[in-house]
Amino acid sequence: MASADTIRFLRWTMVVHGIFPKLMQDLIARKNISPKTLYRIIWNSTTLMKNFNKAEFRVLETLMTHGFAQLDTKLIYKIMKFYRIDFVEPPTGLWGSNPEENEKGVGDDIERIRIWHDTLIHAADVHMSETKFDDFFKIFIEVGSRLDMYLGKKIDDGYEKRIANYKTCSLDEEMKPRKFHARKEADWLDERRLDADDACTFENGDQSNLLFKFDVCNRESCPESSSNITEVTDHHIENIREVPREEFSSLSCKEHVKIFYKFCISHEIPLCDDCIKIHAKCIVKQLESVARGIKCTEKFMDVDQRIHSLFQNTNNVLQELEKEILFISDDKKGFQKSIEECKKEFNSMIDNVKEEGLENIESKRIEIHSFQHKISLLNLSVKEMEESIVVLQLHASDRELFLSLPRFEEDLQRCENEFFLNLQERKTAKIRPIIKVKTLCDLTLKISHDPTERQRCRLSLFQQPFSVTKLQRIKNIKLKESFVFEIPIANQANHITGCTIMEDGVMCFVDSKSRCLKIRTTDGKFKGYFLFSIPLDITAISISEVAILHRTSIVIYNVIDLYTGESILIVHVGGIVNSPTRIASDGYGNVFVVGAKNNNIVAISVYGKEYKKLVQGFRTIKYPKAIAYSATQRQLLICSPIGLSAVYASV
């Protein structure tokens, strides 16, 4: 059974051979210099080359195939020591010196790793005292903690925890002597490799497969390679791979079936024994001497880089293709699902359009019949007046005609007023369903009205049929309170900044606090629609449309179609009107906007997409806040907060 000193020595060995190499590999990899680049730098630098022996060069060659994985503690230390660019922060003292207890830089910890590594390699026996054991683990648990922080490792995956675990972990009794003897044999082989030659002298024979370990062959007749393989048969050997002979088909001459060992400089081709006879007059050299350093030549590096790039590119393309296949599959499922949903939505919307369209048509038919009935009754009254006045003209005396004329005039005024009011109440916009289908999977069907078409349909039997004073005499005008209502409060108190009333009695309000348009329908119900920005004012611009003024735009809504939540048109006024405050309309698609900051008035044609600055800088008014337009008088009224007002006539 192993003694306590031997077990402590084994734990020390496990840290030195199990932790130190991995730790040093992580430190050298942190510089972000690729292993292949490092190998080429070492090979092309005479200053670095002289610091390594043949056995170390054999290990350095694995940088091209295995990265930093084959580099041991001593070799990485030499690279850090002799490399011109610092891989890590250098020691406080010189490289190779013993760090003081208070010197705790990364370079100082690397020196501690070197010292304890060399101490183990040159140990005279396999015993370790308890004091030395405690000192070792105390030092390197702290070193592991500092280097974990330097490398950015988490506590659970860090070296501090792994080193501390080796101090107290349980060991299999059968594994203790095996690990110990394996360590001693590995150290003996390391020393032996310092003097071993890396060239294999075996050049003959035939074998279906080759085994490679640091480019050492395993042919039984090769004295150098077979002895090395035999010596480590009891160990776990890594990085040995079986290579099919076909990969090395270029090593032998296909014509003579013999191995190449010479090279013709004149023709730049390898030669076997039989080929040499043909090239007797050429410059011929040993193939080994010509091939030496091939891994650092530009040609090899170019091929290596191209292979690597092509492999990466094909991998990237394959990954992208996999993603595209997944996307296409998802798109197919989503498309099929959308088609089914669109079918349902489309059928539902068609039914709604049909129902609403028929209701609108029936409503319009009833309205026309009602209007026809009123006009028919009025027509009969006018016909009776016409017959009466004809009778008076033929048979009545002047006196009788004079006395009857006021009655005729009063009846005529009543009929004219009734006729004009009926025309005003008559809805002239022709309702017709228009199906607007958006992009697939986002179908929207709605009843809409073309504003330009509506303008052309406007009923105008008379240019100016009657004077305003003839409609109803001022002395006969009386006002009475029809009803009182309160606008519902949403999430916060109302802050109404503008209102307007449509010809059909629908009332519209804009609330700047809740940023919404509130509509009161003729049946007394309220509807609210959220606006994209704070509303400043509102005005009616046609029978069914309103214009809402915002800070940088004017948004046109069709009140009838507001249930779709869509606006008909957005007119951006940024740069045209600075700090707009109020808006007015002439009722025919033109709006007037007053700007408080620039003291100007701008007329904007909503449908013509034109604008004109009517007034630039008021003479007497500053910061106008109110505006109104009279279509009959063709006058524009502007007012400031302090009461200064101005009237502009349209000429």
C-alpha positions, 0 to 999 in steps of 0.5 A, a space after each residue: 500500500 502506498 505511503 502518505 508521502 507517496 500519495 501526496 507526491 501523486 496528487 502533486 503530479 496530477 496537478 503538474 501534468 493534468 492542470 499546468 499544460 491546459 492552463 498554459 495552453 489557455 494562456 497562450 491561446 488568449 493572444 489571438 495568434 492562430 497556431 499555424 501563424 505561430 508555427 510559421 513565425 517560429 520557423 521563419 525566425 532564426 532567433 526563435 529557432 535556436 531555442 528549440 531542439 529537434 524533439 521540440 520541433 517535432 511537437 511544434 509541427 503539431 501546431 499545424 494539425 492539432 493547434 495548441 493541444 500537444 504543447 506541454 508546460 515547458 514548451 509553452 514557457 519557452 515560447 512565451 519567454 523568447 517570443 518578441 511579442 508578449 503573450 502575457 504580462 511579463 514577470 516583475 523580475 526577469 524571465 527565469 527568476 523566482 518571484 517574491 511572495 508579493 509579486 502576483 502578476 500573470 508572468 509571476 504566476 507562470 514562473 511559479 508554474 515553471 519552478 514547481 514543474 521543474 522541481 517535480 521533473 528533477 525530484 530524486 524520489 517519490 515522496 512529498 512532505 506534508 508541509 511542502 504539500 500544503 505550501 504547493 496547494 496554498 500557492 496554486 489555489 491562489 494562482 488558479 483564482 487569479 488566472 481564472 479571473 484573467 481568463 474570464 472563467 466561471 468559478 465552477 469551470 475554473 482552475 481554482 476549483 480543479 486544483 483544490 479538488 486534486 488536494 482532497 479527491 478520493 483515489 482508486 487504490 489500484 490506480 495509485 501505483 499505475 499513475 505513479 509509474 506512468 508519470 515516471 515513464 513519461 518523464 523518462 521518455 521526455 528526457 529520451 526524446 531530447 536526443 532522439 532524431 526525428 528522421 525515419 531511415 526506413 524507406 523500403 517495404 510495403 504495408 497497407 496502412 501506416 500509423 503516425 505519431 508526430 510523423 514517426 512510423 510504426 514499421 517493425 523493421 524501422 529501429 527508431 520508430 518501433 522502439 518508441 512505439 514499444 516503450 509506450 504500449 502500456 500508456 494511453 497514447 493520444 493523437 494516433 490515427 490510422 491513415 489509409 495507404 491510398 492517401 499517400 499514393 503520391 509517395 511511390 512511382 506508379 510506373 515502377 511501383 517504387 518509393 520516391 527518394 530523389 528529386 530532379 531539380 531540372 524537371 521538378 519531379 520526384 524520382 525512384 531508383 529506376 527513374 534516376 537512370 533516365 535523369 542521369 544528366 539532370 541535377 538530382 538531390 535527396 528528396 528529404 533535403 528538397 522537401 524540408 520546410 515545405 510546410 512553411 513555403 508559400 505554395 503549401 500555405 496557399 493550398 492549405 489556406 484554399 482548402 480551409 477556405 473552401 471547406 468553410 465556404 461549403 459548410 457555410 453554404 450548407 448551413 444557409 441551405 438548411 436554414 432556407 429549407 426550414 424557412 421554405 417549409 415554414 413559409 409553405 405552412 404559413 401560406 396554406 394557413 393564411 390562404 384558408 384564413 383569407 378565404 374565411 375572411 374574404 367570404 365574411 367580408 363579401 357577405 358584410 359588403 353585400 348586406 351593408 350595400 343592400 341596406 345602403 341602397 334600400 335606405 337611399 331608395 326610401 330617402 329618395 321616395 320621401 324626398 320625392 313625396 315632399 317635392 310632390 306636395 310642394 309642387 302641388 302647392 306651387 301649381 295651385 298658386 300658379 293657377 290662382 294668380 292666372 285667374 286673378 290676372 284674367 278676372 280680378 281688378 287691380 284693387 283685388 290683385 293689390 290686396 291679394 299680392 302680400 298673401 301670394 308673396 308670403 305663400 311664395 316665401 314659405 314655399 321657397 324656404 321649404 324647397 331650399 331647406 329640402 335641398 340642403 337636407 338632401 344627401 347628395 353623395 351617391 353611396 356605392 360599395 367599393 372593394 379594396 383588397 390589400 396584400 394577400 393575408 391582409 385583406 380589407 373590404 370596406 364601403 368607401 367613397 371617392 372624394 373626387 367623385 363626390 365633388 362631381 356629384 354635389 347637387 347644385 341646382 342654383 348658383 345662389 338660389 336665395 339670399 340668406 335674409 330671405 330664408 328666415 327674417 332675423 326677427 323670427 329667429 329664436 333659439 331654444 335648448 334642444 338637449 344637453 349631453 356630456 362627452 364620455 371620459 376615457 382614461 383621463 379627463 377630457 381636453 377638447 381642443 376642437 369640434 365640428 358638426 356635420 350636415 347629417 347631425 353627426 358631431 365630432 370632437 378632438 381630445 388632445 389629452 387622450 389623443 382621440 377623435 370622439 364622434 356623437 352619432 345622430 342616435 346619441 351614441 359615442 364612438 372613439 378613435 385613437 389618433 397617431 399624434 396630438 390633435 389641435 383642431 378639427 373642421 368639416 371639409 365636406 358632407 362626410 369628411 373631417 380634417 384634423 390638424 396635428 403639429 406636422 400634418 393634416 389627416 383627412 377622415 371619412 366619418 362614415 368609414 371610420 370603423 375601419 380605422 383608416 384615414 383617407 389622406 395624410 397631408 404633411 405640413 411640416 415646413 409649410 406651417 410652423 406651429 399650426 394652431 387652428 384650421 378652417 375649411 371652405 367646404 369644398 376641399 380647401 383648408 386654411 391653416 394659421 401658424 402662430 410662430 410665423 404669423 402666416 396663413 396657408 391655404 391647402 388644397 386637400 385633393 389637389 395636393 397644392 398649397 399657397 401662402 396667403 399671408 406672411 406676417 400679420 401687421 397687427 396680430 401676433 400669435 394668432 390662435 383662432 380662425 373661421 371662414 365664411 363661404 357665403 361672404 368669402 371672408 377669413 377671420 383671424 383672432 389672437 388671444 388678447 382680442 386683436 382680430 383681422 378679417 381678410 376678404 377673398 378677391 
